[in-house]
Amino acid sequence: MHKVIPAPSTELIKYLILSTILFTSLLLSSIFCLAAAPSQQTEEITFLTWGDYINPELVTQFEAEYNAKVNFVYFESDNGRDEILINTNAFGYDILLVDSTNLISYKKLGWINDFDPQAAPNINYAQLPELSNLDKEAQFCTPYAWGTTGIAYRKDLVPEPITSWKQVFSPAPELQGKILMSSMSTEVVGMALKSLGYSMASSNSQELEQARQLLLAQAPSVAGYSPIASDTKTAKLVTGQASVTLTYSGDALMLHALEPQVEYLVPKEGGAVWADFICLSAQAGNVKLAHHFIDFINRPKQAADNALYLFNATPNSEAEKLLPSEFLNNSIIYPDEALIAQSETYQLLSPRTIKKHNSIMRELKELTK
Amino acid sequence: MLLRPKIALSILPVILLQIIVLVIPSFLLYQEYFAEQIKEHISDSISQVENTLQLQLNTMQANSLLFSQSAILNRYLRTEDEIIRFNIMHKVLANQFASFMDAYPEYIEISLVMLDGYEEVSLLKNSGSNLSDEEQDNLYFKNIAKSPHNFTIIPQINPDTKQWVLVLARKVFQKNIIEQSTSTKEELKAYLIIKTSFDFIDNIITSNSLIEHGFMVLQDTKGRPILINGDKKLTSSSLSELFTTMPRNHVLQLTDWALQKKNYIVGQKELFNGLFFSIGWSKSELTHLLKEMGYTSLISSFLVMLVSAATLFWLLNKLLIHPILKLGLSAQEMGVKGGRWSFYSKSHDELHDLANTIKDMGIGLLRQKQKVHETAYIDSLTKLPNRRQFTDALNHHYCRSNYQIPNIALLFIDLDGFKEVNDNFGHVTGDHLLMAVAKRLKHALRAEDYINPGRHKIARLGGDEFTVLLTGTNDRHAAEHIAKRILKVLSTSFMIAEREFLIGASIGIAIAKETGESAIDLLKNADTAMYEAKMMGKNTYRFFSKTAALKSLKAMEIKEDLRRAIHNNELQLNYQPQICSKSGKMVGCEALVRWHKPGKGWIPPDVFIPIAEESGLIISLGRWVILEACHQVKLWQAMGIPVVPVWVNVSCVQLEREDMHSVIIDCLMETGLSAELLAVEITESSIMQGEDSILQLQKIQSSGIQIALDDFGTGYSSLSALRGLPINKLKIDKSFITDLNSGDDGKAIVSAIIAMAHQLHLQVVAEGVETAEEFNFLKQYSADIIQGYYFSKPLLPNEISERFAKHIKIKAAG
């Protein structure tokens, strides 16, 4: 149990002594374990991340190089990750993939620690560019990738090319039951607000109510409010069961690779710009290997390969130099600055706004049950 | 009145009475029972609601405790940074609440309210809208905020939905980590709120179908109805009024209460603090129920009554009346018609016993009847139909033929020589002979019956008289054939007691169409024809003829006349003197009856005596003779005439039929004559009759009356047989005396009889002596007394007295 902000008292000293004793004994026992284990003992780290969000070759190379094993635990949405961490307090995880919005909260909750740049010098290459209103000060972890949230659609299955959120929230009759939305309230409510011309972080109850009405009107046309990164969603757009989906730029490009009819765009009202970070778990069991891992994937070559695999822009400046020009010139991966300016990054919301978001989501889910 | 309507009329009132006795108390009992039931029902319903509510409260309490200890909730509350709480944890906690609500669908809301009354997390069932986040003015919040307890439960109207809900508010405590090591004091962090609707009670209340005319109401402390079921006309204001005006009870009490002009039995109870439950039973429903019950029980009782009455009646009919009727019919069949017993019962009940008794009685009566019939209609000796049956049968033929003369013929059979057998060998032998004759007749006619079945009927009229009735024929040849056959079977000898008897029969035949105007005529004519046959030399048959009839009519007339003669004193006694052969003096006289019939003259005794014997007139005739003789002697004595004993003849019929000794003694007593002046003459047949007759004779002799054996030599008795018999004198039959003139043989027999008699110390009387030669011979051979025309013919009484007076000297022969 770690208290983020300890109250200054004698209790603290006692607590510290206790935790030191605990830590030392843990350390001793691990040393003992290490000593007792054979020298070729495979070390392991556990990575809590999105599914299919790293080039598997990279993992294989790392495992080979370090005689290690990387275990993956996948979450399907930010909430899913939150729930895992609330329940485990980050115990059992060495590295975590965290979005920009929650970084500071996680830090405050004591779930993440900073990487030691000495132990992983390559992380110095990872620097995010200016992205909308992304707070660069609150970055404790190593940026991994960034992209946008927009619309992916089958151009062969829509009556006319989609350019606006309005085409999604007030859909044409042909799109009845063919629209897939997200399970995240920030995305669903946020994009609805965007389509109305408001900020997606709006706490204005009137604006929120308008967004609610818009969503309730759209709900009958929606096939489901499920996590964006799910395989079924991918499959549905590829098979044509769904025509339009709210998704991320990288995911959309992966779908395009599978089905060329899939188009992605950030609508003219703008979308969301996001960045993902890799953090060291505060409860990491193998801090050293975690550092090796973050250092490894930030090697320019590896980072470039990974960006090519993910179809996401890489924050690694050295890697960028290794990327082909068509990748760098892909407007989906590197949208023009005006569109980025038009878009927003996710922000922490006020309790009442979140309550509103949550109640809107529950209402929508009830409607499509 | 017959048994059947009697039973029917008595069953109905009994059952009616039963109904009255059963239905009225049961109605009253039911009334009480219903009231009790209603009370029980009310208390049951209330306790059911109470229990359900309590269960729900317990569940809510337990669940709230469980929820309050959720790790996520703890983490949530421990996170003091509101932004983090909301951004990171809010949704996770909401998800957890959602999973609680999935698990407990009865909860309509789970929420977390902070100490300042701000509702941070709220999960509503079906995503109901939450109107307000600020709960500090809410009733439950005020309640829990000031409550010393860890949780409160109150009913209240949900401001969000305006529906009644049950709100549980639980304080959520958290141990302060810093203070944990020194004290266990927990810090109040928030309130966990669980709301549930009243659906769980609603189900019970609305499913209670009995409350159709009554009501059930759940109210809060202010009397506001939470749940109402029952009479829709009841307004909530009147129910509130009920609540406010009725005395409060923590214990269930039933009160009669009028509500909107209707009467109810109301039970009310406070279920828990602030929640009251009332049940009202419409009194009219109770009355309705009672009425319905009353009608139903009346109808069913009536049906039961009908069925049981019918069953009872049927049973009585089957078990009692029907068998009694059958028994009656059977008894009638048996008793009146003499038929077979037709009542059979499988059951062994009293009726069966009664039937058996009646049957036995009937059989007994039938047997007796048969016996009586036999005695009346059957001849005891031969077992043939007797005269009576014969007469009835004959009359029946005449009656049946509708007063026309029937087609019948009658054979009248009389045995020849039977009287002799009877006289000489006694009645026992005679009876055996009759039985044998009857047997042969039956046998003979049975053979005839093969040809004409049932057309020959034999009967014994009495004595040696038999009849055979031939029916369905007028034919002389047929009758003649039967007669010949009878004669033939009777002509062979009979073996009786190792002795051979030869008899015959005389048969008279009368054909109804020829000579039988009536049954009496037919019988009389057959009888007459039989006489005719007898006259024709016996052992033959004769058809009735008018001339023959006239002849026999004489005998009939004599019988009738003799009867009259005895009555009219037409008879008189003559006395024939008996003379001592030695002294020549009169030593006695034999009384001989004489009948002088007016207009006809003297009728000889050998004509009327056999008729008298045959007809039984001999009894009265005999009495008359003895009495008359006694009177005469007494008269002579009174005249001063020296008297001699008078001998009277006593027939064997008399000895057989009556107590002769008493008769004689009676006559002596009546006349005052001394016994030595009366003497009795009997025939050989009297001695042959058997012990009874001999005993009678001995009694007579011992009374001092002398007895002479008359007509000795004509019968079968030998002298040696006379030894020891009560006889004083022996009278030799006059035929022997007559034979004295015909040769030496006659003389030898008479002298031998005299000698032998003397040897037996018997005096010998010779009668029928008519000549001097005869007298001399008898005197020579010492015959003691002589009677006959040689000395005197029978004389009238006055002639005797003259003879006594003249002192007639006997013609003494040298």
Boltz contact constraints between the chains, C-beta under 6 A:
constraints:
  - contact:
      token1: [A, 7]
      token2: [B, 178]
      max_distance: 6.0
  - contact:
      token1: [A, 11]
      token2: [B, 178]
      max_distance: 6.0
  - contact:
      token1: [A, 79]
      token2: [B, 91]
      max_distance: 6.0
  - contact:
      token1: [A, 82]
      token2: [B, 88]
      max_distance: 6.0
  - contact:
      token1: [A, 82]
      token2: [B, 92]
      max_distance: 6.0
  - contact:
      token1: [A, 83]
      token2: [B, 92]
      max_distance: 6.0
  - contact:
      token1: [A, 86]
      token2: [B, 72]
      max_distance: 6.0
  - contact:
      token1: [A, 86]
      token2: [B, 75]
      max_distance: 6.0
  - contact:
      token1: [A, 86]
      token2: [B, 92]
      max_distance: 6.0
  - contact:
      token1: [A, 105]
      token2: [B, 84]
      max_distance: 6.0
  - contact:
      token1: [A, 105]
      token2: [B, 87]
      max_distance: 6.0
  - contact:
      token1: [A, 105]
      token2: [B, 88]
      max_distance: 6.0
  - contact:
      token1: [A, 108]
      token2: [B, 81]
      max_distance: 6.0
  - contact:
      token1: [A, 108]
      token2: [B, 84]
      max_distance: 6.0
  - contact:
      token1: [A, 348]
      token2: [B, 83]
      max_distance: 6.0
  - contact:
      token1: [A, 348]
      token2: [B, 87]
      max_distance: 6.0
  - contact:
      token1: [A, 351]
      token2: [B, 82]
      max_distance: 6.0
  - contact:
      token1: [A, 351]
      token2: [B, 86]
      max_distance: 6.0
  - contact:
      token1: [A, 354]
      token2: [B, 86]
      max_distance: 6.0
  - contact:
      token1: [A, 354]
      token2: [B, 90]
      max_distance: 6.0
  - contact:
      token1: [A, 358]
      token2: [B, 91]
      max_distance: 6.0
  - contact:
      token1: [A, 358]
      token2: [B, 94]
      max_distance: 6.0
  - contact:
      token1: [A, 362]
      token2: [B, 127]
      max_distance: 6.0
  - contact:
      token1: [A, 363]
      token2: [B, 127]
      max_distance: 6.0
  - contact:
      token1: [A, 366]
      token2: [B, 127]
      max_distance: 6.0
